[in-house]
Amino acid sequence: MSRRLPRFDAETVRQRLLTQREMLQADSATAAVTRVTVDLDQAGRGSPARMEALQLQAMAQAEETRRKVALRRITTALERLEAGEYGYCVACEEPISAGRLEADPAVPTCIGCASRQG
């Protein structure tokens, strides 16, 4: 393969990804209590307190979904790093700019492909 290699220190990238993963997992564990199902207390049904609890629960569940997506991206980036494919766009296989990787070490695509995906 004659591709130009992206510039990065693999161990630094690995440590950043592992640190991000640990932080996301810790956040998930901490927030678990806010994602539990809101009690179906018939007496308080429709009350502002219940509506607020449901809204907070929905926001916590959405945040957990975002964390899971981020964790999948990190896992995939670690796998690409181990396979020697890290730093290349998964769509066009061209190198991802060092600045883009610095900003987000789990980013899977170059800026051009990301722009087209929209």
Backbone as a printed PyTorch tensor [residue, N CA C, xyz], in Angstrom:
tensor([[[  0.8480,  -1.1700,   0.0000],
         [  0.0000,   0.0000,   0.0000],
         [  0.8960,   1.2360,   0.0000]],

        [[  0.6300,   2.1850,  -0.8580],
         [  1.4830,   3.3590,  -0.9890],
         [  0.8340,   4.6170,  -0.4040]],

        [[ -0.0360,   4.4560,   0.5370],
         [ -0.7000,   5.6160,   1.1320],
         [  0.2880,   6.3940,   1.9990]],

        [[  0.0960,   7.7000,   2.0300],
         [  0.8780,   8.5480,   2.9120],
         [  0.3720,   8.3250,   4.3420]],

        [[  1.2920,   8.0450,   5.2510],
         [  0.9000,   7.7380,   6.6210],
         [  0.5240,   8.9970,   7.3890]],

        [[ -0.5840,   8.9730,   8.1150],
         [ -0.9420,  10.1010,   8.9760],
         [  0.0860,  10.2230,  10.1000]],

        [[  0.2860,  11.4320,  10.5620],
         [  1.2370,  11.6550,  11.6540],
         [  0.5170,  11.5970,  12.9890]],

        [[  0.9380,  10.6730,  13.8460],
         [  0.4100,  10.5880,  15.1990],
         [  1.2730,   9.6330,  16.0020]],

        [[  1.2440,   9.7870,  17.3030],
         [  1.9370,   8.8770,  18.2070],
         [  0.8960,   7.8690,  18.6950]],

        [[  1.0510,   6.6190,  18.2790],
         [  0.0420,   5.5910,  18.5640],
         [ -0.2310,   5.4480,  20.0640]],

        [[  0.7980,   5.5040,  20.8820],
         [  0.5870,   5.3130,  22.3190],
         [ -0.1790,   6.4910,  22.9240]],

        [[  0.1190,   7.6920,  22.4710],
         [ -0.6070,   8.8700,  22.9450],
         [ -2.0740,   8.7760,  22.5500]],

        [[ -2.3160,   8.3840,  21.3100],
         [ -3.6980,   8.2260,  20.8360],
         [ -4.4090,   7.1610,  21.6510]],

        [[ -3.7570,   6.0210,  21.8620],
         [ -4.3530,   4.9300,  22.6320],
         [ -4.7350,   5.4100,  24.0320]],

        [[ -3.8370,   6.1360,  24.6780],
         [ -4.1050,   6.6200,  26.0330],
         [ -5.2590,   7.6240,  26.0540]],

        [[ -5.3050,   8.5110,  25.0620],
         [ -6.4260,   9.4640,  24.9890],
         [ -7.7530,   8.7340,  24.8320]],

        [[ -7.7720,   7.7410,  23.9370],
         [ -9.0050,   6.9810,  23.7030],
         [ -9.4060,   6.2050,  24.9550]],

        [[ -8.4480,   5.5780,  25.6180],
         [ -8.7590,   4.8220,  26.8350],
         [ -9.2600,   5.7390,  27.9450]],

        [[ -8.6660,   6.9190,  28.0570],
         [ -9.1170,   7.8880,  29.0640],
         [-10.5360,   8.3500,  28.7650]],

        [[-10.8040,   8.6520,  27.5030],
         [-12.1630,   9.0530,  27.1200],
         [-13.1580,   7.9420,  27.4240]],

        [[-12.7730,   6.7030,  27.1320],
         [-13.6650,   5.5700,  27.3940],
         [-13.9520,   5.4460,  28.8840]],

        [[-12.9170,   5.5590,  29.7110],
         [-13.1050,   5.4700,  31.1640],
         [-14.0230,   6.5710,  31.6790]],

        [[-13.8550,   7.7840,  31.1640],
         [-14.6980,   8.9010,  31.5990],
         [-16.1510,   8.6750,  31.2010]],

        [[-16.3840,   8.2020,  29.9900],
         [-17.7490,   7.9270,  29.5380],
         [-18.3910,   6.8210,  30.3690]],

        [[-17.6320,   5.7840,  30.6740],
         [-18.1650,   4.6830,  31.4810],
         [-18.4880,   5.1630,  32.8940]],

        [[-17.6250,   6.0040,  33.4540],
         [-17.8850,   6.5460,  34.7950],
         [-19.1150,   7.4370,  34.7820]],

        [[-19.2410,   8.2830,  33.7500],
         [-20.4270,   9.1420,  33.6260],
         [-21.6930,   8.3020,  33.5270]],

        [[-21.6210,   7.2190,  32.7770],
         [-22.7740,   6.3430,  32.6030],
         [-23.1900,   5.7280,  33.9310]],

        [[-22.2190,   5.2690,  34.6890],
         [-22.5290,   4.6660,  35.9880],
         [-23.1180,   5.6950,  36.9450]],

        [[-22.5800,   6.8920,  36.9460],
         [-23.0650,   7.9580,  37.8250],
         [-24.4910,   8.3660,  37.4720]],

        [[-24.7890,   8.4100,  36.1760],
         [-26.0950,   8.8730,  35.7210],
         [-27.1570,   7.7840,  35.7080]],

        [[-26.7930,   6.5690,  36.0390],
         [-27.7400,   5.4500,  35.9610],
         [-29.0050,   5.6970,  36.7770]],

        [[-28.8760,   6.3440,  37.9060],
         [-30.0330,   6.5650,  38.7760],
         [-31.0700,   7.4770,  38.1100]],

        [[-30.6450,   8.3830,  37.2370],
         [-31.6010,   9.2940,  36.6050],
         [-32.3050,   8.6680,  35.4060]],

        [[-31.8320,   7.4920,  34.9950],
         [-32.4440,   6.8370,  33.8410],
         [-33.4990,   5.8040,  34.2390]],

        [[-33.6750,   5.5630,  35.5140],
         [-34.6340,   4.5550,  35.9420],
         [-36.0520,   5.0060,  35.6120]],

        [[-36.9230,   4.0630,  35.4760],
         [-38.3070,   4.3360,  35.1200],
         [-38.9880,   5.1490,  36.2080]],

        [[-39.6980,   6.1630,  35.7910],
         [-40.4430,   7.0090,  36.7230],
         [-41.6350,   6.2130,  37.2360]],

        [[-41.8600,   6.2890,  38.5440],
         [-42.9800,   5.5820,  39.1750],
         [-44.3180,   6.0030,  38.5790]],

        [[-45.1890,   5.0520,  38.3820],
         [-46.5360,   5.3410,  37.8840],
         [-47.4710,   5.5680,  39.0610]],

        [[-47.2090,   6.6150,  39.8140],
         [-48.0300,   6.9830,  40.9550],
         [-49.3210,   7.6030,  40.4300]],

        [[-50.4110,   6.8880,  40.5570],
         [-51.6870,   7.3440,  40.0040],
         [-52.1440,   8.6690,  40.6090]],

        [[-51.8510,   8.9010,  41.8750],
         [-52.2870,  10.1320,  42.5180],
         [-51.5670,  11.3460,  41.9290]],

        [[-50.3300,  11.1760,  41.5130],
         [-49.5610,  12.2940,  40.9940],
         [-49.5650,  12.3680,  39.4770]],

        [[-50.3610,  11.5450,  38.8330],
         [-50.3960,  11.4850,  37.3710],
         [-50.7660,  12.8470,  36.7760]],

        [[-49.9310,  13.2970,  35.8270],
         [-50.1850,  14.5710,  35.1760],
         [-49.6840,  15.7720,  35.9570]],

        [[-49.1580,  15.5590,  37.1150],
         [-48.6800,  16.6860,  37.9180],
         [-47.3890,  17.2450,  37.3280]],

        [[-47.1120,  18.5090,  37.5980],
         [-45.8670,  19.1040,  37.1020],
         [-44.6180,  18.3470,  37.5740]],

        [[-44.6500,  17.8460,  38.7880],
         [-43.4980,  17.1070,  39.3030],
         [-43.2620,  15.8330,  38.4870]],

        [[-44.3500,  15.1410,  38.1520],
         [-44.2210,  13.9200,  37.3610],
         [-43.7330,  14.2430,  35.9530]],

        [[-44.2690,  15.3240,  35.3800],
         [-43.8490,  15.7210,  34.0340],
         [-42.3610,  16.0850,  34.0260]],

        [[-41.9220,  16.7750,  35.0660],
         [-40.5100,  17.1350,  35.1580],
         [-39.6460,  15.8780,  35.2990]],

        [[-40.1160,  14.9380,  36.1120],
         [-39.3720,  13.6870,  36.2840],
         [-39.2750,  12.9180,  34.9710]],

        [[-40.3550,  12.9010,  34.2110],
         [-40.3430,  12.2200,  32.9100],
         [-39.3980,  12.9220,  31.9340]],

        [[-39.3990,  14.2530,  31.9670],
         [-38.5120,  15.0100,  31.0920],
         [-37.0480,  14.7490,  31.4630]],

        [[-36.7390,  14.7570,  32.7400],
         [-35.3700,  14.4840,  33.1850],
         [-34.9460,  13.0690,  32.8100]],

        [[-35.8800,  12.1300,  32.9450],
         [-35.5900,  10.7480,  32.5720],
         [-35.2960,  10.6540,  31.0710]],

        [[-36.0840,  11.2980,  30.2590],
         [-35.8830,  11.2670,  28.8060],
         [-34.5510,  11.9020,  28.4240]],

        [[-34.2020,  12.9970,  29.0710],
         [-32.9190,  13.6430,  28.7960],
         [-31.7540,  12.7390,  29.2060]],

        [[-31.8950,  12.0730,  30.3420],
         [-30.8400,  11.1630,  30.7980],
         [-30.6970,   9.9750,  29.8540]],

        [[-31.8070,   9.4730,  29.3640],
         [-31.7540,   8.3500,  28.4220],
         [-31.1180,   8.7720,  27.0950]],

        [[-31.4240,   9.9740,  26.6330],
         [-30.8180,  10.4850,  25.3950],
         [-29.3190,  10.6700,  25.5760]],

        [[-28.9140,  11.1780,  26.7220],
         [-27.4890,  11.3510,  27.0030],
         [-26.7840,   9.9870,  27.0510]],

        [[-27.4400,   8.9970,  27.5930],
         [-26.8520,   7.6470,  27.6340],
         [-26.6980,   7.0910,  26.2240]],

        [[-27.6590,   7.3690,  25.3630],
         [-27.5480,   6.9450,  23.9610],
         [-26.3370,   7.5960,  23.3150]],

        [[-26.1280,   8.8920,  23.5710],
         [-24.9540,   9.5930,  23.0310],
         [-23.6620,   8.9830,  23.5680]],

        [[-23.6490,   8.6270,  24.8540],
         [-22.4590,   7.9980,  25.4400],
         [-22.1650,   6.6570,  24.7720]],

        [[-23.2170,   5.8810,  24.5190],
         [-23.0250,   4.5740,  23.8700],
         [-22.4570,   4.7240,  22.4600]],

        [[-22.9330,   5.7230,  21.7300],
         [-22.4020,   5.9820,  20.3880],
         [-20.9200,   6.3610,  20.4880]],

        [[-20.5990,   7.2340,  21.4340],
         [-19.2060,   7.6550,  21.6200],
         [-18.3290,   6.4610,  22.0090]],

        [[-18.8460,   5.5900,  22.8610],
         [-18.0840,   4.4010,  23.2520],
         [-17.8410,   3.4770,  22.0640]],

        [[-18.8390,   3.3330,  21.1850],
         [-18.6490,   2.5100,  19.9780],
         [-17.5940,   3.1190,  19.0630]],

        [[-17.6220,   4.4440,  18.9260],
         [-16.6190,   5.1210,  18.1010],
         [-15.2170,   4.9160,  18.6730]],

        [[-15.0880,   4.9900,  19.9920],
         [-13.7950,   4.8010,  20.6460],
         [-13.3140,   3.3680,  20.4570]],

        [[-14.2050,   2.4070,  20.6580],
         [-13.8410,   0.9960,  20.4710],
         [-13.3810,   0.7440,  19.0400]],

        [[-14.0970,   1.3060,  18.0860],
         [-13.7330,   1.1370,  16.6780],
         [-12.3890,   1.7950,  16.3880]],

        [[-12.1500,   2.9650,  16.9550],
         [-10.8680,   3.6460,  16.7490],
         [ -9.7210,   2.8210,  17.3360]],

        [[ -9.9290,   2.2370,  18.5070],
         [ -8.9010,   1.3750,  19.1100],
         [ -8.6380,   0.1490,  18.2350]],

        [[ -9.6930,  -0.4000,  17.6730],
         [ -9.5280,  -1.5540,  16.7770],
         [ -8.7460,  -1.1540,  15.5210]],

        [[ -9.0590,   0.0280,  14.9680],
         [ -8.3200,   0.5050,  13.7900],
         [ -6.8600,   0.7520,  14.1340]],

        [[ -6.6060,   1.2600,  15.3360],
         [ -5.2420,   1.5100,  15.7840],
         [ -4.4560,   0.1990,  15.8510]],

        [[ -5.0690,  -0.8190,  16.4340],
         [ -4.4220,  -2.1350,  16.5460],
         [ -4.1830,  -2.7700,  15.1800]],

        [[ -5.0730,  -2.5270,  14.2410],
         [ -4.9770,  -3.1310,  12.9090],
         [ -4.0670,  -2.3290,  11.9740]],

        [[ -3.5490,  -1.1850,  12.4480],
         [ -2.7110,  -0.3540,  11.6000],
         [ -3.5010,   0.4640,  10.5980]],

        [[ -4.7910,   0.6160,  10.8340],
         [ -5.6560,   1.3570,   9.9140],
         [ -6.0940,   2.6970,  10.4780]],

        [[ -5.6240,   3.0300,  11.6690],
         [ -6.0130,   4.2760,  12.3170],
         [ -5.4610,   5.4630,  11.5310]],

        [[ -6.2590,   6.4970,  11.4540],
         [ -5.8260,   7.7180,  10.8000],
         [ -6.2350,   7.7950,   9.3460]],

        [[ -6.8680,   6.7440,   8.8600],
         [ -7.3650,   6.7260,   7.4860],
         [ -8.8810,   6.7640,   7.5090]],

        [[ -9.4400,   7.4950,   6.5990],
         [-10.8890,   7.6350,   6.4660],
         [-11.5080,   6.2760,   6.1460]],

        [[-12.5490,   5.9120,   6.8710],
         [-13.2100,   4.6250,   6.6210],
         [-14.0360,   4.6570,   5.3400]],

        [[-14.3000,   5.8500,   4.8110],
         [-15.0950,   5.9570,   3.5850],
         [-14.2200,   5.9730,   2.3380]],

        [[-13.1870,   6.8300,   2.3170],
         [-12.3760,   6.9770,   1.0990],
         [-10.9570,   6.4300,   1.2430]],

        [[-10.5800,   6.0470,   2.4550],
         [ -9.2690,   5.4640,   2.7730],
         [ -8.1100,   6.4440,   2.6390]],

        [[ -8.4020,   7.7350,   2.5150],
         [ -7.3540,   8.7560,   2.4940],
         [ -7.0120,   9.1260,   3.9370]],

        [[ -5.8210,   9.6720,   4.1750],
         [ -5.4510,  10.0690,   5.5400],
         [ -6.3820,  11.1530,   6.0910]],

        [[ -6.6630,  11.0540,   7.3570],
         [ -7.4350,  12.0730,   8.0770],
         [ -6.4120,  13.0870,   8.5800]],

        [[ -6.7230,  14.3670,   8.4810],
         [ -5.7580,  15.3940,   8.8880],
         [ -5.4070,  15.2520,  10.3660]],

        [[ -4.1610,  15.5960,  10.6820],
         [ -3.6820,  15.5140,  12.0670],
         [ -4.5260,  16.3930,  12.9870]],

        [[ -4.9210,  17.5750,  12.5060],
         [ -5.7430,  18.4700,  13.3180],
         [ -7.0920,  17.8640,  13.6540]],

        [[ -7.6770,  17.1740,  12.6970],
         [ -8.9820,  16.5220,  12.9170],
         [ -8.8340,  15.4000,  13.9360]],

        [[ -7.7620,  14.6210,  13.8110],
         [ -7.5210,  13.5380,  14.7710],
         [ -7.2050,  14.0870,  16.1510]],

        [[ -6.5120,  15.2110,  16.1990],
         [ -6.1980,  15.8360,  17.4850],
         [ -7.4790,  16.3010,  18.1730]],

        [[ -8.3820,  16.8850,  17.3870],
         [ -9.6480,  17.3780,  17.9380],
         [-10.5300,  16.2380,  18.4330]],

        [[-10.5330,  15.1330,  17.7060],
         [-11.3580,  13.9780,  18.0680],
         [-10.6390,  12.7070,  17.6230]],

        [[ -9.9150,  12.0560,  18.5290],
         [ -9.1370,  10.8820,  18.1370],
         [ -9.9850,   9.6870,  17.6860]],

        [[-11.2850,   9.7400,  17.8980],
         [-12.1570,   8.6370,  17.4800],
         [-12.8360,   8.9120,  16.1480]],

        [[-12.5200,  10.0460,  15.5240],
         [-13.1900,  10.4140,  14.2730],
         [-12.8670,   9.3750,  13.1870]],

        [[-13.9090,   8.8730,  12.4900],
         [-13.6760,   7.8120,  11.5080],
         [-13.4910,   8.2900,  10.0690]],

        [[-13.8200,   9.5640,   9.8120],
         [-13.7870,  10.0360,   8.4280],
         [-13.0020,  11.3280,   8.2860]],

        [[-12.5090,  11.5450,   7.0620],
         [-11.8500,  12.8170,   6.7580],
         [-12.9310,  13.8930,   6.6680]],

        [[-12.4960,  15.1350,   6.6410],
         [-13.4540,  16.2470,   6.6150],
         [-14.2960,  16.2320,   5.3370]],

        [[-13.6950,  15.8400,   4.2230],
         [-14.4420,  15.7980,   2.9670],
         [-15.5820,  14.8090,   3.0150]],

        [[-15.3010,  13.6120,   3.4900],
         [-16.3570,  12.5800,   3.5690],
         [-17.3900,  12.9470,   4.6260]],

        [[-16.9520,  13.5390,   5.7250],
         [-17.8940,  13.9610,   6.7710],
         [-18.8400,  15.0260,   6.2240]],

        [[-18.3050,  15.9370,   5.4150],
         [-19.1420,  16.9850,   4.8230],
         [-20.1690,  16.4000,   3.8730]],

        [[-19.7710,  15.4130,   3.1050],
         [-20.7080,  14.7790,   2.1580],
         [-21.7780,  13.9620,   2.8790]],

        [[-21.4330,  13.3930,   4.0500],
         [-22.4160,  12.5990,   4.8040],
         [-23.4340,  13.4950,   5.4780]],

        [[-23.0460,  14.7160,   5.7170],
         [-23.8810,  15.7250,   6.1340],
         [-24.5720,  15.9430,   7.3250]]])
